[in-house]
């Protein structure tokens, strides 16, 4: 059975306070224990749940890395023949695949889940070969038009992105209200793979199946009325600007969601008081709430006797990194480096593991 994601809890500012404060981001990463808040879970009712007794999956790989734009009409025609065999069609893609899912969603998909797709190819680090900058701009325009057309006929378009370059790309898409979810970290690896490793990907896909199966009528054959004014992420006035969701991950998988305006999101993640965004394996000090890198065993601010360590119960580590610390791992008492159990000397200062100031995890 599939179940919905938890309902949106409310404005992120109400939860974190002043979004310009450095501690605001640390508060967002005070990870909740999975299931600790009964209000977060909204299981599907008995008559509203759907059992996936039978389904088909088509995996499409663009080996030439053309962002699914090469021979587009012929490719769309082939996809249309496959889609016609199914009552409901869900496109899922990540990065280049996310762009392709959005590009071909115009009249083929009933729902799309895209993870960190590129939106402005003329500015993207990863982008297809183009004859010119104008050609890349045109392709970027075409994917936005595809999203508008798909939304106008009722397709469900949702984008998940990390707080890196892809966040700026996602903000350029004409998405609906609460259709963009930003996860406040810098992944340093394929984002969907990180979500899977952190047990976040399955709840997102389950929710997509749930919403699609609950839809009464597939929308591929529906007419395409013009979108109302302000129904995209493009500026159309403060009173109609779509809201964005900011995630707060749980320990053990799943996440809560909070509302944020575009300006609140930018202040929280990229404001002048914001410290560097966390990466998988980084951790927040339970005493001073400072972000520390995964290579640090001791908090760089709470140094000295009684200072916080990565092994402390209150330390909050960003999921998706290496499994650390484990029994036998240790911290160098001279330079603070985080070492593994198989290391007998510190790789930074060459102090021995049996140094009097070294701390060993038991």
C-alpha positions in Angstrom: 0.0 0.0 0.0 1.1 3.5 -0.6 0.7 6.5 1.8 0.9 10.2 1.5 3.7 12.3 2.7 3.0 14.2 6.0 1.0 17.4 5.6 2.8 20.7 5.4 3.3 21.9 9.0 3.2 25.6 8.4 5.5 28.6 7.6 9.2 27.9 8.1 9.6 31.3 9.7 7.2 30.3 12.5 9.3 27.2 13.2 12.8 28.8 13.0 12.3 32.4 13.9 14.7 34.9 12.3 15.7 33.3 9.0 18.8 35.6 8.8 20.3 34.1 12.0 23.1 31.5 11.5 21.3 29.3 14.0 18.2 29.1 11.8 19.8 26.5 9.5 21.0 24.5 12.5 17.4 24.4 13.8 16.2 23.0 10.5 18.7 20.2 10.9 17.7 19.3 14.4 16.6 16.0 13.0 13.3 14.6 14.2 13.1 10.9 15.2 11.0 9.1 12.6 7.5 8.7 14.0 8.2 10.9 17.0 5.5 13.4 16.0 2.2 11.4 15.4 0.8 14.5 13.7 3.3 14.1 10.9 1.9 10.8 9.6 -1.2 10.7 7.5 -1.7 7.1 6.4 -4.1 6.4 3.7 -7.6 5.2 4.7 -8.7 1.7 4.0 -10.8 2.7 1.1 -8.4 5.3 -0.1 -5.3 3.2 -0.2 -4.2 1.6 -3.5 -2.4 -1.7 -3.9 0.0 -1.8 -6.8 -0.8 -5.3 -8.0 0.6 -4.8 -11.4 2.7 -2.1 -13.1 5.2 -1.6 -15.9 8.4 0.4 -15.8 10.2 1.7 -18.9 13.8 3.0 -18.3 15.0 5.4 -21.0 18.7 6.2 -21.1 20.1 9.0 -23.3 23.5 7.5 -23.9 24.5 10.4 -26.2 23.8 13.0 -23.4 21.6 15.2 -25.6 19.1 15.9 -22.7 16.5 13.8 -24.4 16.2 16.4 -27.2 17.8 14.5 -30.1 15.2 13.5 -32.7 12.6 14.8 -30.2 9.5 14.3 -32.4 10.4 10.7 -33.2 11.2 10.1 -29.5 7.9 11.6 -28.3 6.0 9.6 -30.9 7.6 6.4 -29.5 6.8 7.4 -26.0 3.2 8.2 -27.0 2.7 4.7 -28.2 3.9 3.3 -24.9 1.9 5.8 -22.8 -1.3 5.0 -24.7 -1.2 1.5 -23.3 -1.6 2.7 -19.7 -4.3 4.6 -17.9 -1.9 6.6 -15.9 1.7 7.6 -16.7 4.3 8.9 -14.3 7.6 10.4 -15.5 10.5 10.2 -13.0 14.0 11.6 -13.8 17.1 13.1 -12.1 19.4 15.8 -13.4 19.5 15.3 -17.2 16.7 12.7 -16.9 14.6 15.2 -14.8 15.0 17.7 -17.6 13.9 15.1 -20.1 10.9 14.1 -18.0 9.8 17.8 -17.9 10.5 18.4 -21.6 8.3 15.5 -22.7 5.6 16.0 -20.1 3.6 18.4 -22.4 1.0 15.8 -23.5 2.4 12.5 -22.4 2.6 12.3 -18.6 -0.1 12.5 -15.9 2.5 13.3 -13.3 6.2 14.2 -13.2 8.8 13.9 -10.4 12.0 15.6 -11.3 15.1 15.6 -9.1 17.6 18.5 -9.6 16.8 19.2 -13.2 18.6 21.9 -15.1 16.3 24.8 -16.0 18.6 27.5 -17.5 20.8 25.5 -19.8 22.7 28.6 -21.0 24.0 29.0 -17.4 24.1 25.3 -16.3 27.4 23.6 -15.4 26.0 20.4 -16.8 24.3 21.0 -20.2 23.9 19.4 -23.6 26.0 20.4 -26.6 24.4 23.4 -28.3 25.0 25.2 -31.6 25.0 28.5 -29.7 24.0 30.1 -26.4 20.7 31.1 -28.2 20.0 27.5 -28.9 20.4 26.6 -25.2 18.1 29.5 -24.3 15.5 28.3 -26.7 15.6 24.8 -25.3 15.2 26.2 -21.8 12.2 28.2 -23.0 10.7 25.0 -24.5 10.9 23.0 -21.3 9.2 25.9 -19.5 6.5 25.9 -22.1 6.1 22.1 -21.8 5.6 22.5 -18.0 3.0 25.2 -18.6 1.1 23.1 -21.1 1.2 20.0 -18.8 -0.1 22.0 -15.8 -2.8 23.6 -17.8 -4.4 20.2 -18.6 -4.0 19.1 -15.0 -0.8 17.2 -14.9 1.0 17.0 -11.5 4.5 18.5 -11.8 6.8 18.3 -8.8 10.4 19.1 -8.5 12.8 18.2 -5.6 16.2 19.9 -5.4 19.1 20.5 -3.1 20.3 23.9 -2.1 23.0 24.1 -4.8 23.0 25.4 -8.4 20.0 23.3 -9.1 17.9 25.3 -6.7 18.3 28.4 -8.9 17.4 26.3 -11.9 14.2 25.0 -10.2 13.2 28.6 -9.3 13.1 29.4 -13.0 10.4 26.8 -13.7 6.7 27.8 -13.9 5.6 25.5 -11.1 2.5 25.6 -9.1 1.9 26.4 -5.4 3.8 23.9 -3.2 5.2 22.0 -6.2 8.9 22.8 -5.5 10.6 21.1 -2.5 14.1 22.3 -1.5 16.3 20.1 0.7 18.7 22.4 2.7 22.1 20.7 1.9 24.8 20.5 -0.8 24.9 16.8 -1.9 28.3 16.6 -3.7 26.9 13.6 -5.5 23.9 12.7 -7.6 21.0 14.0 -5.6 18.5 11.2 -6.1 21.1 8.7 -5.2 21.7 10.6 -1.9 18.0 10.7 -1.2 17.8 6.9 -1.7 20.8 6.4 0.6 19.2 8.6 3.3 15.9 6.7 2.9 14.1 9.8 1.6 13.5 8.7 -2.0 10.9 5.9 -1.4 8.5 8.2 0.5 8.6 10.7 -2.3 7.9 8.1 -5.0 5.2 6.5 -2.8 3.5 9.9 -2.5 3.6 10.4 -6.3 2.0 7.0 -6.9 -0.6 7.8 -4.2 -1.6 11.1 -5.8 -1.7 9.7 -9.3 -3.8 6.7 -8.3 -6.2 8.9 -6.4 -6.8 11.1 -9.5 -10.3 10.3 -10.7 -9.6 10.9 -14.4 -6.3 10.7 -16.2 -5.5 14.1 -17.6 -3.7 13.3 -20.9 -6.8 13.7 -22.9 -8.0 16.9 -21.1 -8.2 20.2 -22.9 -5.4 22.7 -22.3 -6.9 26.0 -21.0 -4.7 29.0 -20.6 -3.1 29.3 -17.2 -4.5 32.0 -14.9 -2.4 35.1 -14.1 0.2 34.3 -11.4 0.0 30.6 -11.7 3.8 30.1 -12.3 7.0 30.7 -10.4 7.8 33.7 -12.6 7.2 37.0 -10.8 3.6 38.1 -11.0 3.1 40.0 -7.8 3.6 39.1 -4.1 0.0 38.1 -3.6 0.1 35.3 -6.2 3.7 34.1 -5.8 3.7 30.3 -5.4 4.9 29.0 -2.1 7.9 26.7 -1.8 8.3 23.7 0.6 11.4 23.3 2.7 12.2 19.9 4.0 13.3 18.9 7.5 14.7 15.3 7.5 13.9 12.7 10.0 16.3 10.2 11.5 15.7 6.9 9.8 13.9 8.2 6.7 11.1 10.6 5.8 10.8 14.3 6.4 8.6 17.1 7.5 7.7 20.0 5.2 7.4 23.7 5.9 6.1 26.6 3.8 8.4 29.4 2.6 8.1 32.3 0.2 10.8 32.8 -2.4 12.4 35.5 -0.3 12.3 33.5 2.9 14.0 30.6 1.1 16.8 32.8 -0.3 17.3 34.4 3.1 17.5 31.1 4.9 19.9 29.4 2.5 21.8 32.2 0.8 21.4 35.2 3.1 24.4 37.3 4.3 24.3 35.7 7.8 24.1 32.1 6.4 27.1 29.9 7.0 28.2 27.3 4.5 25.4 24.9 3.8 25.9 21.4 5.2 27.1 18.4 3.2 26.4 14.7 3.8 28.4 13.6 6.9 28.7 17.1 8.3 27.3 17.5 11.8 25.9 20.2 14.1 27.3 20.8 17.5 24.7 20.1 20.3 26.2 22.9 22.4 26.8 25.9 20.1 24.9 24.6 17.0 27.9 25.3 14.8 28.2 23.2 11.6 31.3 21.1 11.5 32.8 19.2 8.6 32.8 15.4 8.6 36.6 15.4 8.9 36.3 17.1 12.4 35.9 14.9 15.5 35.6 17.9 17.9 33.5 21.0 17.4 35.8 23.7 16.1 34.1 26.3 18.4 33.8 24.2 21.6 37.4 23.2 21.8 39.0 22.3 25.2 37.8 20.3 28.1 34.1 19.5 27.9 33.8 20.4 24.3 31.4 18.7 22.0 32.3 15.7 19.9 30.8 14.0 16.9 30.1 11.0 19.0 28.0 12.9 21.5 24.4 11.9 21.7 23.1 15.3 20.8 25.2 15.8 17.7 23.1 15.9 14.5 24.8 14.4 11.5 23.6 15.0 7.9 22.5 11.6 6.4 24.1 10.3 3.3 27.7 10.4 4.3 29.9 7.6 5.6 28.9 5.6 8.7 30.8 7.4 11.3 31.6 7.2 14.1 31.7 3.5 14.8 33.3 1.6 17.7 37.0 2.0 17.6 37.0 5.2 15.6 38.8 8.0 17.3 39.5 11.7 17.4 43.0 13.2 17.4 43.4 15.3 20.6 46.1 17.4 19.0 44.5 18.6 15.8 40.8 17.4 16.2 40.8 15.3 13.0 38.3 12.4 12.8 40.1 9.1 12.3 38.9 5.5 11.7 39.6 2.5 13.8 42.2 1.2 11.3 44.3 4.4 11.5 47.1 4.2 14.0 48.5 7.7 13.3 46.6 10.9 12.6 46.8 11.7 8.9 47.0 15.5 9.7 49.5 15.8 12.5 50.8 12.2 12.8 49.9 11.9 16.5 49.5 8.3 17.6 46.1 6.8 18.4 47.3 6.1 22.0 48.1 9.8 22.5 46.9 11.0 25.9 44.5 13.5 24.4 43.0 11.1 21.8 39.3 10.1 22.3 38.3 6.6 21.2 34.7 5.6 20.5 33.5 2.6 22.5 
